[in-house]
Amino acid sequence: MNANTNSHSGAWVSFTYANMLGSLALTMGGIFFLPIDLWIKGYLFMGVTMLVSSTVIVTKTMRDVQESGRLVNKLEEARTEKLLASIKD
C-alpha cells in the first residue's frame, strides 16, 4: 500500500492563521465602528462568531468523513489482498 502524506509547510500554516485572524479582526473592527445601536452591534458580533464557529465545525466534519472513508478503503484493500493471497496458496 502507498501512504500519501502531504503536509503543509510552516509558512502556509502561519499564513492561514494570520489570514483568518486578520479578516476576523477587520470584520469585528468594522462592526465596532458602525454608527448603529449597541444591541445591533451585539447581534452582528454574534452572527460573525457563529459563522466562524460553524465554518470550523463543517471543515472538521468533512475532513473526518474523508479520513474515515480512507480507513474503510484501506481495510477493504487489506481484505482483498488477504483473499487473493489465500486463493494463490
C-alpha positions in Angstrom: 0.0 0.0 0.0 1.1 3.5 -0.8 0.7 6.1 2.0 0.4 9.6 0.7 1.4 12.1 3.3 1.1 15.6 2.0 1.9 18.0 4.8 1.7 21.8 4.6 4.7 24.0 5.1 5.0 26.0 8.3 4.8 29.2 6.2 1.5 28.1 4.7 0.0 27.2 8.1 1.2 30.6 9.6 -0.3 32.4 6.6 -3.7 30.7 7.0 -3.8 31.5 10.7 -2.8 35.2 10.1 -5.3 35.4 7.3 -8.2 34.2 9.5 -7.2 36.4 12.4 -6.8 39.4 10.2 -10.1 39.0 8.4 -11.9 38.4 11.7 -10.2 41.4 13.4 -11.1 43.7 10.4 -14.7 42.5 10.4 -15.1 42.9 14.1 -13.5 46.4 13.9 -15.8 47.4 11.1 -18.8 46.3 13.2 -17.5 48.1 16.3 -17.2 51.4 14.4 -20.6 51.2 12.7 -22.8 54.1 13.7 -25.6 51.9 15.0 -27.1 50.9 18.4 -25.2 48.7 20.7 -27.7 45.8 20.6 -27.4 45.7 16.8 -23.6 45.5 17.1 -24.0 42.7 19.6 -26.3 40.8 17.1 -23.7 41.3 14.3 -20.9 40.1 16.6 -22.9 37.1 17.5 -23.6 36.3 13.8 -19.9 36.6 12.9 -18.8 34.4 15.8 -21.4 31.7 14.9 -20.4 31.8 11.3 -16.7 31.3 12.1 -17.5 28.5 14.6 -19.8 26.7 12.1 -17.2 27.0 9.3 -14.6 25.3 11.5 -17.1 22.6 12.5 -18.1 21.9 8.9 -14.5 21.8 7.8 -13.5 19.4 10.6 -16.5 17.1 9.9 -15.8 17.0 6.2 -12.1 16.0 6.9 -13.2 13.4 9.4 -15.6 11.8 6.9 -12.9 11.8 4.2 -10.4 10.2 6.6 -13.0 7.6 7.7 -13.6 6.7 4.0 -9.8 6.4 3.5 -9.6 3.9 6.5 -12.5 1.9 5.2 -10.8 1.7 1.8 -7.6 0.5 3.4 -9.4 -2.2 5.3 -11.2 -3.4 2.1 -7.9 -3.4 0.2 -6.2 -5.4 3.0 -9.1 -7.9 3.0 -8.9 -8.2 -0.8 -5.1 -8.8 -0.6 -5.6 -11.4 2.1 -8.3 -13.2 0.0 -6.1 -13.1 -3.1 -3.1 -14.5 -1.2 -5.2 -17.3 0.2 -6.5 -18.2 -3.3 -2.9 -18.3 -4.7 -1.9 -20.8 -2.0 
